[in-house]
């Protein structure tokens, strides 16, 4: 009888618990379905039609929009530009942010001021950053006049108008905008490493570089891997700053996948083709995220699950 009474009491409690969970989760779930899942399904549907965004969806063409996209030299250039930004970010931006994080993690006068100054560009909006740099990089403007005044006039270029250097110029600006974010993220990881571990390595005879490479860097690995992942995903979504500064020019040399999608959908009124490009960008990001989680973040995730279960 006692067990039966206990079970009869537990039933309503479990039901109330699940009802509470559902009530709390349901609003967020509805927002996710309406603003994330539904647009994805809708874009996938539109991509199967030749559609200008106004007429009914009647001209079904199957996968032709995807075939056209990968056969289009302009879109292939956009893909290569995104890949270039990803590679340069991993080779230059992340190591530079790590070096600054290590430097500013030490104690010296004015450290807080330098942290603030380096993080400040990240606070600015991408549109404002694009407008400011587009003015500074105009022929004869601040950058060119400064180079001339310091005797480096031979370095003056058409920074945003030369198709051979425009992507390098944009990468420098993107790095200036976002290196502070990665720096702060890596500093947080460094501050989570106990000083006693590094001191023990130094006492055992390791030099500063050996202590950093053998002790600090492995312990910073989880934070560094997250920083790399965010950098790659951000490079795939690059749009605002490039659009404000170059609009994808000159001659589509600075097109990104997002800009190609915007031009196709809203400039050329090829909504079906633009939707196909949107789906391709989504699939690129999804495959990258799943592969990175499977082969790079797997050890971190398994460690977190093990710690939670313990």
URSUL-V283148 format. One line per field, one symbol per residue. ss: DSSP state (@ for helix, = for strand, . for the rest). phi: phi as a letter, one per 40 degrees, with the letter a starting at -180 (. if undefined). A space follows every 10 residues. Layout:
ss=???
phi=???
This chain:
ss=.@@@@@@@@@ @@@@@@@@@@ @@@@@@@@@@ @@@@@@@@@@ @@@@@@..=. .........= ...@@@@@@@ @.@@@@@@@@ @@@@@@@@@@ @@@@@@@@@@ @@@@...... @@@@@@@@@@ @@@..@@@@@ @@@@@@.... .@@@@@@@@. ..@@@..... .....@@@@@ @@@@@@@@@@ @@@@@@@@@@ @...@@@@@@ @@@....@@@ @@@@@@@@@. @@@@@@@@@@ @@@@@@...@ @@@@@..... ......@@@@ @@@@@@@... @@@@@@@@@@ @@@@@@@@@@ @@@@@..@@@ @@@@@@@@@.
phi=.ccccccccc dccccccccc cccccddccc ccccbbcccc ccccccccbc acgbcccbcc bgcccccccc cccccccccc cccccccccc cbcccccccc cccccccacg ccccdccccd dccccccccc ccccccccdg cdcccccccc gbccccbcdb bcccbccccc cdcccdcbcc cccccccccc cccccccccc cccchccdcc ccccbccccc ddcccccccc cccccccdad cccccbggcc fgcbcbcccc cccccbccfb cccccccccc cccdcccccc ccccbbcdcc cccccccccc
